[in-house]
Amino acid sequence: MSETDDTGEIDMTIDTEVIDLDGDGVADAVVETTTTVIDLDGDGVADVVQETTTTAIDVDGDGEVDIIDETTITAVDVDGDGEFSEDEIEVEETTAVREDLLDEG
């Protein structure tokens, strides 16, 4: 068996959705989802799956992003059983809000 027979694969997909809520032709929200699937050992079964969704929202309609939310879900098959158990999945979320919007509350 040559070294290339056991090489892994990475598959990445990026989907972007632009949303114009008020119909003025200017994006009010943009949602980008990046999905990465990694087969480390080349057996055809995903060892790592990561999905990151980033949402940028223009709340006041001025054309500038006011809120950015990013959620990343990562699953790693640590024990190599071909399945992702609950303890092999991690979720991280970060939200950034324009400071002057927080002061108005």
Phi and psi restraints in degrees (range 20) as a CNS / XPLOR table:
assign (resid 1 and name C) (resid 2 and name N)
       (resid 2 and name CA) (resid 2 and name C) 1.0 -84.5 20.0 2
assign (resid 2 and name N) (resid 2 and name CA)
       (resid 2 and name C) (resid 3 and name N) 1.0 165.8 20.0 2
assign (resid 2 and name C) (resid 3 and name N)
       (resid 3 and name CA) (resid 3 and name C) 1.0 -63.1 20.0 2
assign (resid 3 and name N) (resid 3 and name CA)
       (resid 3 and name C) (resid 4 and name N) 1.0 -30.3 20.0 2
assign (resid 3 and name C) (resid 4 and name N)
       (resid 4 and name CA) (resid 4 and name C) 1.0 -72.6 20.0 2
assign (resid 4 and name N) (resid 4 and name CA)
       (resid 4 and name C) (resid 5 and name N) 1.0 -16.9 20.0 2
assign (resid 4 and name C) (resid 5 and name N)
       (resid 5 and name CA) (resid 5 and name C) 1.0 -68.0 20.0 2
assign (resid 5 and name N) (resid 5 and name CA)
       (resid 5 and name C) (resid 6 and name N) 1.0 -25.9 20.0 2
assign (resid 5 and name C) (resid 6 and name N)
       (resid 6 and name CA) (resid 6 and name C) 1.0 -106.5 20.0 2
assign (resid 6 and name N) (resid 6 and name CA)
       (resid 6 and name C) (resid 7 and name N) 1.0 22.7 20.0 2
assign (resid 6 and name C) (resid 7 and name N)
       (resid 7 and name CA) (resid 7 and name C) 1.0 -80.1 20.0 2
assign (resid 7 and name N) (resid 7 and name CA)
       (resid 7 and name C) (resid 8 and name N) 1.0 146.4 20.0 2
assign (resid 7 and name C) (resid 8 and name N)
       (resid 8 and name CA) (resid 8 and name C) 1.0 -85.3 20.0 2
assign (resid 8 and name N) (resid 8 and name CA)
       (resid 8 and name C) (resid 9 and name N) 1.0 178.8 20.0 2
assign (resid 8 and name C) (resid 9 and name N)
       (resid 9 and name CA) (resid 9 and name C) 1.0 -136.2 20.0 2
assign (resid 9 and name N) (resid 9 and name CA)
       (resid 9 and name C) (resid 10 and name N) 1.0 148.5 20.0 2
assign (resid 9 and name C) (resid 10 and name N)
       (resid 10 and name CA) (resid 10 and name C) 1.0 -124.1 20.0 2
assign (resid 10 and name N) (resid 10 and name CA)
       (resid 10 and name C) (resid 11 and name N) 1.0 129.9 20.0 2
assign (resid 10 and name C) (resid 11 and name N)
       (resid 11 and name CA) (resid 11 and name C) 1.0 -123.1 20.0 2
assign (resid 11 and name N) (resid 11 and name CA)
       (resid 11 and name C) (resid 12 and name N) 1.0 125.4 20.0 2
assign (resid 11 and name C) (resid 12 and name N)
       (resid 12 and name CA) (resid 12 and name C) 1.0 -126.4 20.0 2
assign (resid 12 and name N) (resid 12 and name CA)
       (resid 12 and name C) (resid 13 and name N) 1.0 134.8 20.0 2
assign (resid 12 and name C) (resid 13 and name N)
       (resid 13 and name CA) (resid 13 and name C) 1.0 -126.6 20.0 2
assign (resid 13 and name N) (resid 13 and name CA)
       (resid 13 and name C) (resid 14 and name N) 1.0 133.5 20.0 2
assign (resid 13 and name C) (resid 14 and name N)
       (resid 14 and name CA) (resid 14 and name C) 1.0 -122.6 20.0 2
assign (resid 14 and name N) (resid 14 and name CA)
       (resid 14 and name C) (resid 15 and name N) 1.0 122.1 20.0 2
assign (resid 14 and name C) (resid 15 and name N)
       (resid 15 and name CA) (resid 15 and name C) 1.0 -115.8 20.0 2
assign (resid 15 and name N) (resid 15 and name CA)
       (resid 15 and name C) (resid 16 and name N) 1.0 134.1 20.0 2
assign (resid 15 and name C) (resid 16 and name N)
       (resid 16 and name CA) (resid 16 and name C) 1.0 -125.9 20.0 2
assign (resid 16 and name N) (resid 16 and name CA)
       (resid 16 and name C) (resid 17 and name N) 1.0 132.8 20.0 2
assign (resid 16 and name C) (resid 17 and name N)
       (resid 17 and name CA) (resid 17 and name C) 1.0 -124.0 20.0 2
assign (resid 17 and name N) (resid 17 and name CA)
       (resid 17 and name C) (resid 18 and name N) 1.0 125.2 20.0 2
assign (resid 17 and name C) (resid 18 and name N)
       (resid 18 and name CA) (resid 18 and name C) 1.0 -105.7 20.0 2
assign (resid 18 and name N) (resid 18 and name CA)
       (resid 18 and name C) (resid 19 and name N) 1.0 129.5 20.0 2
assign (resid 18 and name C) (resid 19 and name N)
       (resid 19 and name CA) (resid 19 and name C) 1.0 -120.7 20.0 2
assign (resid 19 and name N) (resid 19 and name CA)
       (resid 19 and name C) (resid 20 and name N) 1.0 124.7 20.0 2
assign (resid 19 and name C) (resid 20 and name N)
       (resid 20 and name CA) (resid 20 and name C) 1.0 -110.2 20.0 2
assign (resid 20 and name N) (resid 20 and name CA)
       (resid 20 and name C) (resid 21 and name N) 1.0 96.0 20.0 2
assign (resid 20 and name C) (resid 21 and name N)
       (resid 21 and name CA) (resid 21 and name C) 1.0 -70.5 20.0 2
assign (resid 21 and name N) (resid 21 and name CA)
       (resid 21 and name C) (resid 22 and name N) 1.0 -38.2 20.0 2
assign (resid 21 and name C) (resid 22 and name N)
       (resid 22 and name CA) (resid 22 and name C) 1.0 -98.5 20.0 2
assign (resid 22 and name N) (resid 22 and name CA)
       (resid 22 and name C) (resid 23 and name N) 1.0 1.0 20.0 2
assign (resid 22 and name C) (resid 23 and name N)
       (resid 23 and name CA) (resid 23 and name C) 1.0 74.1 20.0 2
assign (resid 23 and name N) (resid 23 and name CA)
       (resid 23 and name C) (resid 24 and name N) 1.0 17.6 20.0 2
assign (resid 23 and name C) (resid 24 and name N)
       (resid 24 and name CA) (resid 24 and name C) 1.0 -88.6 20.0 2
assign (resid 24 and name N) (resid 24 and name CA)
       (resid 24 and name C) (resid 25 and name N) 1.0 2.5 20.0 2
assign (resid 24 and name C) (resid 25 and name N)
       (resid 25 and name CA) (resid 25 and name C) 1.0 86.5 20.0 2
assign (resid 25 and name N) (resid 25 and name CA)
       (resid 25 and name C) (resid 26 and name N) 1.0 -1.3 20.0 2
assign (resid 25 and name C) (resid 26 and name N)
       (resid 26 and name CA) (resid 26 and name C) 1.0 -109.8 20.0 2
assign (resid 26 and name N) (resid 26 and name CA)
       (resid 26 and name C) (resid 27 and name N) 1.0 134.2 20.0 2
assign (resid 26 and name C) (resid 27 and name N)
       (resid 27 and name CA) (resid 27 and name C) 1.0 -62.3 20.0 2
assign (resid 27 and name N) (resid 27 and name CA)
       (resid 27 and name C) (resid 28 and name N) 1.0 129.3 20.0 2
assign (resid 27 and name C) (resid 28 and name N)
       (resid 28 and name CA) (resid 28 and name C) 1.0 -96.8 20.0 2
assign (resid 28 and name N) (resid 28 and name CA)
       (resid 28 and name C) (resid 29 and name N) 1.0 -23.3 20.0 2
assign (resid 28 and name C) (resid 29 and name N)
       (resid 29 and name CA) (resid 29 and name C) 1.0 -152.6 20.0 2
assign (resid 29 and name N) (resid 29 and name CA)
       (resid 29 and name C) (resid 30 and name N) 1.0 146.3 20.0 2
assign (resid 29 and name C) (resid 30 and name N)
       (resid 30 and name CA) (resid 30 and name C) 1.0 -130.6 20.0 2
assign (resid 30 and name N) (resid 30 and name CA)
       (resid 30 and name C) (resid 31 and name N) 1.0 128.7 20.0 2
assign (resid 30 and name C) (resid 31 and name N)
       (resid 31 and name CA) (resid 31 and name C) 1.0 -120.0 20.0 2
assign (resid 31 and name N) (resid 31 and name CA)
       (resid 31 and name C) (resid 32 and name N) 1.0 122.1 20.0 2
assign (resid 31 and name C) (resid 32 and name N)
       (resid 32 and name CA) (resid 32 and name C) 1.0 -119.6 20.0 2
assign (resid 32 and name N) (resid 32 and name CA)
       (resid 32 and name C) (resid 33 and name N) 1.0 127.2 20.0 2
assign (resid 32 and name C) (resid 33 and name N)
       (resid 33 and name CA) (resid 33 and name C) 1.0 -119.1 20.0 2
assign (resid 33 and name N) (resid 33 and name CA)
       (resid 33 and name C) (resid 34 and name N) 1.0 123.5 20.0 2
assign (resid 33 and name C) (resid 34 and name N)
       (resid 34 and name CA) (resid 34 and name C) 1.0 -113.1 20.0 2
assign (resid 34 and name N) (resid 34 and name CA)
       (resid 34 and name C) (resid 35 and name N) 1.0 122.8 20.0 2
assign (resid 34 and name C) (resid 35 and name N)
       (resid 35 and name CA) (resid 35 and name C) 1.0 -116.6 20.0 2
assign (resid 35 and name N) (resid 35 and name CA)
       (resid 35 and name C) (resid 36 and name N) 1.0 126.3 20.0 2
assign (resid 35 and name C) (resid 36 and name N)
       (resid 36 and name CA) (resid 36 and name C) 1.0 -120.5 20.0 2
assign (resid 36 and name N) (resid 36 and name CA)
       (resid 36 and name C) (resid 37 and name N) 1.0 127.8 20.0 2
assign (resid 36 and name C) (resid 37 and name N)
       (resid 37 and name CA) (resid 37 and name C) 1.0 -120.3 20.0 2
assign (resid 37 and name N) (resid 37 and name CA)
       (resid 37 and name C) (resid 38 and name N) 1.0 125.7 20.0 2
assign (resid 37 and name C) (resid 38 and name N)
       (resid 38 and name CA) (resid 38 and name C) 1.0 -122.3 20.0 2
assign (resid 38 and name N) (resid 38 and name CA)
       (resid 38 and name C) (resid 39 and name N) 1.0 126.1 20.0 2
assign (resid 38 and name C) (resid 39 and name N)
       (resid 39 and name CA) (resid 39 and name C) 1.0 -105.8 20.0 2
assign (resid 39 and name N) (resid 39 and name CA)
       (resid 39 and name C) (resid 40 and name N) 1.0 97.4 20.0 2
assign (resid 39 and name C) (resid 40 and name N)
       (resid 40 and name CA) (resid 40 and name C) 1.0 -68.2 20.0 2
assign (resid 40 and name N) (resid 40 and name CA)
       (resid 40 and name C) (resid 41 and name N) 1.0 -39.0 20.0 2
assign (resid 40 and name C) (resid 41 and name N)
       (resid 41 and name CA) (resid 41 and name C) 1.0 -101.1 20.0 2
assign (resid 41 and name N) (resid 41 and name CA)
       (resid 41 and name C) (resid 42 and name N) 1.0 0.9 20.0 2
assign (resid 41 and name C) (resid 42 and name N)
       (resid 42 and name CA) (resid 42 and name C) 1.0 75.8 20.0 2
assign (resid 42 and name N) (resid 42 and name CA)
       (resid 42 and name C) (resid 43 and name N) 1.0 18.4 20.0 2
assign (resid 42 and name C) (resid 43 and name N)
       (resid 43 and name CA) (resid 43 and name C) 1.0 -89.7 20.0 2
assign (resid 43 and name N) (resid 43 and name CA)
       (resid 43 and name C) (resid 44 and name N) 1.0 2.0 20.0 2
assign (resid 43 and name C) (resid 44 and name N)
       (resid 44 and name CA) (resid 44 and name C) 1.0 86.5 20.0 2
assign (resid 44 and name N) (resid 44 and name CA)
       (resid 44 and name C) (resid 45 and name N) 1.0 1.4 20.0 2
assign (resid 44 and name C) (resid 45 and name N)
       (resid 45 and name CA) (resid 45 and name C) 1.0 -113.0 20.0 2
assign (resid 45 and name N) (resid 45 and name CA)
       (resid 45 and name C) (resid 46 and name N) 1.0 131.6 20.0 2
assign (resid 45 and name C) (resid 46 and name N)
       (resid 46 and name CA) (resid 46 and name C) 1.0 -63.1 20.0 2
assign (resid 46 and name N) (resid 46 and name CA)
       (resid 46 and name C) (resid 47 and name N) 1.0 129.9 20.0 2
assign (resid 46 and name C) (resid 47 and name N)
       (resid 47 and name CA) (resid 47 and name C) 1.0 -99.0 20.0 2
assign (resid 47 and name N) (resid 47 and name CA)
       (resid 47 and name C) (resid 48 and name N) 1.0 -28.8 20.0 2
assign (resid 47 and name C) (resid 48 and name N)
       (resid 48 and name CA) (resid 48 and name C) 1.0 -138.0 20.0 2
assign (resid 48 and name N) (resid 48 and name CA)
       (resid 48 and name C) (resid 49 and name N) 1.0 132.7 20.0 2
assign (resid 48 and name C) (resid 49 and name N)
       (resid 49 and name CA) (resid 49 and name C) 1.0 -130.4 20.0 2
assign (resid 49 and name N) (resid 49 and name CA)
       (resid 49 and name C) (resid 50 and name N) 1.0 128.7 20.0 2
assign (resid 49 and name C) (resid 50 and name N)
       (resid 50 and name CA) (resid 50 and name C) 1.0 -133.3 20.0 2
assign (resid 50 and name N) (resid 50 and name CA)
       (resid 50 and name C) (resid 51 and name N) 1.0 131.4 20.0 2
assign (resid 50 and name C) (resid 51 and name N)
       (resid 51 and name CA) (resid 51 and name C) 1.0 -126.1 20.0 2
assign (resid 51 and name N) (resid 51 and name CA)
       (resid 51 and name C) (resid 52 and name N) 1.0 125.3 20.0 2
assign (resid 51 and name C) (resid 52 and name N)
       (resid 52 and name CA) (resid 52 and name C) 1.0 -119.1 20.0 2
assign (resid 52 and name N) (resid 52 and name CA)
       (resid 52 and name C) (resid 53 and name N) 1.0 126.1 20.0 2
assign (resid 52 and name C) (resid 53 and name N)
       (resid 53 and name CA) (resid 53 and name C) 1.0 -115.8 20.0 2
assign (resid 53 and name N) (resid 53 and name CA)
       (resid 53 and name C) (resid 54 and name N) 1.0 121.9 20.0 2
assign (resid 53 and name C) (resid 54 and name N)
       (resid 54 and name CA) (resid 54 and name C) 1.0 -114.9 20.0 2
assign (resid 54 and name N) (resid 54 and name CA)
       (resid 54 and name C) (resid 55 and name N) 1.0 127.0 20.0 2
assign (resid 54 and name C) (resid 55 and name N)
       (resid 55 and name CA) (resid 55 and name C) 1.0 -120.7 20.0 2
assign (resid 55 and name N) (resid 55 and name CA)
       (resid 55 and name C) (resid 56 and name N) 1.0 124.3 20.0 2
assign (resid 55 and name C) (resid 56 and name N)
       (resid 56 and name CA) (resid 56 and name C) 1.0 -112.4 20.0 2
assign (resid 56 and name N) (resid 56 and name CA)
       (resid 56 and name C) (resid 57 and name N) 1.0 128.6 20.0 2
assign (resid 56 and name C) (resid 57 and name N)
       (resid 57 and name CA) (resid 57 and name C) 1.0 -127.7 20.0 2
assign (resid 57 and name N) (resid 57 and name CA)
       (resid 57 and name C) (resid 58 and name N) 1.0 133.0 20.0 2
assign (resid 57 and name C) (resid 58 and name N)
       (resid 58 and name CA) (resid 58 and name C) 1.0 -100.2 20.0 2
assign (resid 58 and name N) (resid 58 and name CA)
       (resid 58 and name C) (resid 59 and name N) 1.0 99.6 20.0 2
assign (resid 58 and name C) (resid 59 and name N)
       (resid 59 and name CA) (resid 59 and name C) 1.0 -72.5 20.0 2
assign (resid 59 and name N) (resid 59 and name CA)
       (resid 59 and name C) (resid 60 and name N) 1.0 -42.4 20.0 2
assign (resid 59 and name C) (resid 60 and name N)
       (resid 60 and name CA) (resid 60 and name C) 1.0 -96.4 20.0 2
assign (resid 60 and name N) (resid 60 and name CA)
       (resid 60 and name C) (resid 61 and name N) 1.0 2.6 20.0 2
assign (resid 60 and name C) (resid 61 and name N)
       (resid 61 and name CA) (resid 61 and name C) 1.0 74.9 20.0 2
assign (resid 61 and name N) (resid 61 and name CA)
       (resid 61 and name C) (resid 62 and name N) 1.0 17.3 20.0 2
assign (resid 61 and name C) (resid 62 and name N)
       (resid 62 and name CA) (resid 62 and name C) 1.0 -88.9 20.0 2
assign (resid 62 and name N) (resid 62 and name CA)
       (resid 62 and name C) (resid 63 and name N) 1.0 3.1 20.0 2
assign (resid 62 and name C) (resid 63 and name N)
       (resid 63 and name CA) (resid 63 and name C) 1.0 87.5 20.0 2
assign (resid 63 and name N) (resid 63 and name CA)
       (resid 63 and name C) (resid 64 and name N) 1.0 -0.5 20.0 2
assign (resid 63 and name C) (resid 64 and name N)
       (resid 64 and name CA) (resid 64 and name C) 1.0 -110.0 20.0 2
assign (resid 64 and name N) (resid 64 and name CA)
       (resid 64 and name C) (resid 65 and name N) 1.0 140.4 20.0 2
assign (resid 64 and name C) (resid 65 and name N)
       (resid 65 and name CA) (resid 65 and name C) 1.0 -68.5 20.0 2
assign (resid 65 and name N) (resid 65 and name CA)
       (resid 65 and name C) (resid 66 and name N) 1.0 129.7 20.0 2
assign (resid 65 and name C) (resid 66 and name N)
       (resid 66 and name CA) (resid 66 and name C) 1.0 -104.9 20.0 2
assign (resid 66 and name N) (resid 66 and name CA)
       (resid 66 and name C) (resid 67 and name N) 1.0 -32.2 20.0 2
assign (resid 66 and name C) (resid 67 and name N)
       (resid 67 and name CA) (resid 67 and name C) 1.0 -135.2 20.0 2
assign (resid 67 and name N) (resid 67 and name CA)
       (resid 67 and name C) (resid 68 and name N) 1.0 135.1 20.0 2
assign (resid 67 and name C) (resid 68 and name N)
       (resid 68 and name CA) (resid 68 and name C) 1.0 -126.1 20.0 2
assign (resid 68 and name N) (resid 68 and name CA)
       (resid 68 and name C) (resid 69 and name N) 1.0 126.0 20.0 2
assign (resid 68 and name C) (resid 69 and name N)
       (resid 69 and name CA) (resid 69 and name C) 1.0 -121.2 20.0 2
assign (resid 69 and name N) (resid 69 and name CA)
       (resid 69 and name C) (resid 70 and name N) 1.0 132.9 20.0 2
assign (resid 69 and name C) (resid 70 and name N)
       (resid 70 and name CA) (resid 70 and name C) 1.0 -131.0 20.0 2
assign (resid 70 and name N) (resid 70 and name CA)
       (resid 70 and name C) (resid 71 and name N) 1.0 126.8 20.0 2
assign (resid 70 and name C) (resid 71 and name N)
       (resid 71 and name CA) (resid 71 and name C) 1.0 -122.4 20.0 2
assign (resid 71 and name N) (resid 71 and name CA)
       (resid 71 and name C) (resid 72 and name N) 1.0 128.6 20.0 2
assign (resid 71 and name C) (resid 72 and name N)
       (resid 72 and name CA) (resid 72 and name C) 1.0 -122.7 20.0 2
assign (resid 72 and name N) (resid 72 and name CA)
       (resid 72 and name C) (resid 73 and name N) 1.0 127.4 20.0 2
assign (resid 72 and name C) (resid 73 and name N)
       (resid 73 and name CA) (resid 73 and name C) 1.0 -114.8 20.0 2
assign (resid 73 and name N) (resid 73 and name CA)
       (resid 73 and name C) (resid 74 and name N) 1.0 124.1 20.0 2
assign (resid 73 and name C) (resid 74 and name N)
       (resid 74 and name CA) (resid 74 and name C) 1.0 -123.8 20.0 2
assign (resid 74 and name N) (resid 74 and name CA)
       (resid 74 and name C) (resid 75 and name N) 1.0 128.7 20.0 2
assign (resid 74 and name C) (resid 75 and name N)
       (resid 75 and name CA) (resid 75 and name C) 1.0 -122.4 20.0 2
assign (resid 75 and name N) (resid 75 and name CA)
       (resid 75 and name C) (resid 76 and name N) 1.0 128.8 20.0 2
assign (resid 75 and name C) (resid 76 and name N)
       (resid 76 and name CA) (resid 76 and name C) 1.0 -128.2 20.0 2
assign (resid 76 and name N) (resid 76 and name CA)
       (resid 76 and name C) (resid 77 and name N) 1.0 121.3 20.0 2
assign (resid 76 and name C) (resid 77 and name N)
       (resid 77 and name CA) (resid 77 and name C) 1.0 -79.5 20.0 2
assign (resid 77 and name N) (resid 77 and name CA)
       (resid 77 and name C) (resid 78 and name N) 1.0 80.1 20.0 2
assign (resid 77 and name C) (resid 78 and name N)
       (resid 78 and name CA) (resid 78 and name C) 1.0 -64.8 20.0 2
assign (resid 78 and name N) (resid 78 and name CA)
       (resid 78 and name C) (resid 79 and name N) 1.0 -41.0 20.0 2
assign (resid 78 and name C) (resid 79 and name N)
       (resid 79 and name CA) (resid 79 and name C) 1.0 -85.9 20.0 2
assign (resid 79 and name N) (resid 79 and name CA)
       (resid 79 and name C) (resid 80 and name N) 1.0 -4.2 20.0 2
assign (resid 79 and name C) (resid 80 and name N)
       (resid 80 and name CA) (resid 80 and name C) 1.0 72.4 20.0 2
assign (resid 80 and name N) (resid 80 and name CA)
       (resid 80 and name C) (resid 81 and name N) 1.0 20.4 20.0 2
assign (resid 80 and name C) (resid 81 and name N)
       (resid 81 and name CA) (resid 81 and name C) 1.0 -86.4 20.0 2
assign (resid 81 and name N) (resid 81 and name CA)
       (resid 81 and name C) (resid 82 and name N) 1.0 0.9 20.0 2
assign (resid 81 and name C) (resid 82 and name N)
       (resid 82 and name CA) (resid 82 and name C) 1.0 85.2 20.0 2
assign (resid 82 and name N) (resid 82 and name CA)
       (resid 82 and name C) (resid 83 and name N) 1.0 3.4 20.0 2
assign (resid 82 and name C) (resid 83 and name N)
       (resid 83 and name CA) (resid 83 and name C) 1.0 -132.4 20.0 2
assign (resid 83 and name N) (resid 83 and name CA)
       (resid 83 and name C) (resid 84 and name N) 1.0 153.1 20.0 2
assign (resid 83 and name C) (resid 84 and name N)
       (resid 84 and name CA) (resid 84 and name C) 1.0 -100.0 20.0 2
assign (resid 84 and name N) (resid 84 and name CA)
       (resid 84 and name C) (resid 85 and name N) 1.0 109.7 20.0 2
assign (resid 84 and name C) (resid 85 and name N)
       (resid 85 and name CA) (resid 85 and name C) 1.0 -85.1 20.0 2
assign (resid 85 and name N) (resid 85 and name CA)
       (resid 85 and name C) (resid 86 and name N) 1.0 167.6 20.0 2
assign (resid 85 and name C) (resid 86 and name N)
       (resid 86 and name CA) (resid 86 and name C) 1.0 -55.8 20.0 2
assign (resid 86 and name N) (resid 86 and name CA)
       (resid 86 and name C) (resid 87 and name N) 1.0 -37.4 20.0 2
assign (resid 86 and name C) (resid 87 and name N)
       (resid 87 and name CA) (resid 87 and name C) 1.0 -79.0 20.0 2
assign (resid 87 and name N) (resid 87 and name CA)
       (resid 87 and name C) (resid 88 and name N) 1.0 -1.5 20.0 2
assign (resid 87 and name C) (resid 88 and name N)
       (resid 88 and name CA) (resid 88 and name C) 1.0 -104.1 20.0 2
assign (resid 88 and name N) (resid 88 and name CA)
       (resid 88 and name C) (resid 89 and name N) 1.0 10.1 20.0 2
assign (resid 88 and name C) (resid 89 and name N)
       (resid 89 and name CA) (resid 89 and name C) 1.0 -120.6 20.0 2
assign (resid 89 and name N) (resid 89 and name CA)
       (resid 89 and name C) (resid 90 and name N) 1.0 133.0 20.0 2
assign (resid 89 and name C) (resid 90 and name N)
       (resid 90 and name CA) (resid 90 and name C) 1.0 -127.6 20.0 2
assign (resid 90 and name N) (resid 90 and name CA)
       (resid 90 and name C) (resid 91 and name N) 1.0 138.1 20.0 2
assign (resid 90 and name C) (resid 91 and name N)
       (resid 91 and name CA) (resid 91 and name C) 1.0 -121.5 20.0 2
assign (resid 91 and name N) (resid 91 and name CA)
       (resid 91 and name C) (resid 92 and name N) 1.0 129.3 20.0 2
assign (resid 91 and name C) (resid 92 and name N)
       (resid 92 and name CA) (resid 92 and name C) 1.0 -125.3 20.0 2
assign (resid 92 and name N) (resid 92 and name CA)
       (resid 92 and name C) (resid 93 and name N) 1.0 137.1 20.0 2
assign (resid 92 and name C) (resid 93 and name N)
       (resid 93 and name CA) (resid 93 and name C) 1.0 -134.0 20.0 2
assign (resid 93 and name N) (resid 93 and name CA)
       (resid 93 and name C) (resid 94 and name N) 1.0 136.8 20.0 2
assign (resid 93 and name C) (resid 94 and name N)
       (resid 94 and name CA) (resid 94 and name C) 1.0 -132.3 20.0 2
assign (resid 94 and name N) (resid 94 and name CA)
       (resid 94 and name C) (resid 95 and name N) 1.0 134.4 20.0 2
assign (resid 94 and name C) (resid 95 and name N)
       (resid 95 and name CA) (resid 95 and name C) 1.0 -128.4 20.0 2
assign (resid 95 and name N) (resid 95 and name CA)
       (resid 95 and name C) (resid 96 and name N) 1.0 130.7 20.0 2
assign (resid 95 and name C) (resid 96 and name N)
       (resid 96 and name CA) (resid 96 and name C) 1.0 -118.0 20.0 2
assign (resid 96 and name N) (resid 96 and name CA)
       (resid 96 and name C) (resid 97 and name N) 1.0 130.7 20.0 2
assign (resid 96 and name C) (resid 97 and name N)
       (resid 97 and name CA) (resid 97 and name C) 1.0 -124.1 20.0 2
assign (resid 97 and name N) (resid 97 and name CA)
       (resid 97 and name C) (resid 98 and name N) 1.0 136.8 20.0 2
assign (resid 97 and name C) (resid 98 and name N)
       (resid 98 and name CA) (resid 98 and name C) 1.0 -55.1 20.0 2
assign (resid 98 and name N) (resid 98 and name CA)
       (resid 98 and name C) (resid 99 and name N) 1.0 132.1 20.0 2
assign (resid 98 and name C) (resid 99 and name N)
       (resid 99 and name CA) (resid 99 and name C) 1.0 -57.7 20.0 2
assign (resid 99 and name N) (resid 99 and name CA)
       (resid 99 and name C) (resid 100 and name N) 1.0 -40.5 20.0 2
assign (resid 99 and name C) (resid 100 and name N)
       (resid 100 and name CA) (resid 100 and name C) 1.0 -67.4 20.0 2
assign (resid 100 and name N) (resid 100 and name CA)
       (resid 100 and name C) (resid 101 and name N) 1.0 -22.3 20.0 2
assign (resid 100 and name C) (resid 101 and name N)
       (resid 101 and name CA) (resid 101 and name C) 1.0 -71.3 20.0 2
assign (resid 101 and name N) (resid 101 and name CA)
       (resid 101 and name C) (resid 102 and name N) 1.0 -33.7 20.0 2
assign (resid 101 and name C) (resid 102 and name N)
       (resid 102 and name CA) (resid 102 and name C) 1.0 -68.9 20.0 2
assign (resid 102 and name N) (resid 102 and name CA)
       (resid 102 and name C) (resid 103 and name N) 1.0 -35.2 20.0 2
assign (resid 102 and name C) (resid 103 and name N)
       (resid 103 and name CA) (resid 103 and name C) 1.0 -69.0 20.0 2
assign (resid 103 and name N) (resid 103 and name CA)
       (resid 103 and name C) (resid 104 and name N) 1.0 -25.2 20.0 2
assign (resid 103 and name C) (resid 104 and name N)
       (resid 104 and name CA) (resid 104 and name C) 1.0 -74.3 20.0 2
assign (resid 104 and name N) (resid 104 and name CA)
       (resid 104 and name C) (resid 105 and name N) 1.0 -22.4 20.0 2
